[in-house]
Amino acid sequence: MLNQRESGVAKRHINMRLKCRYMGEKNTLSRLEFEHASGAEWKALDLDASTPGFDIFVYAMFHCQHTYFRINCAERGLLLDSAEGASGCLRTRTGSCSI
């Protein structure tokens, strides 16, 4: 059986999303938005000394995976127009093609 502290963490949902636009042959970032759910609305994630450590960890992992994705696409000649990712899903657009 879970104690009070464990059950609170187990019930917590981390909802974050990333929206990005690219330009050029190297998929250079032209716009990047990173948001987290706060109740029923989305708010920009502003990292500072008061940001919970786990939120920073999730942001770092999300950002790392996005960077890997963006650079690998550029290395393979896949030019990206935009990408959106949220809590485990990723949607991209390359030119007029949806993936």
Buried (B, 14 or more C-beta within 10 A) or exposed (E): EEEEEEEEEEEEEBEBBBBBBBEEEEBEBEEEEBBBBEEEEBEEBEEEEEEEEEBEEBBEEBEEEBEEBBEEBBEEEBBBBBBBBBEEEBEBBBEEEEE
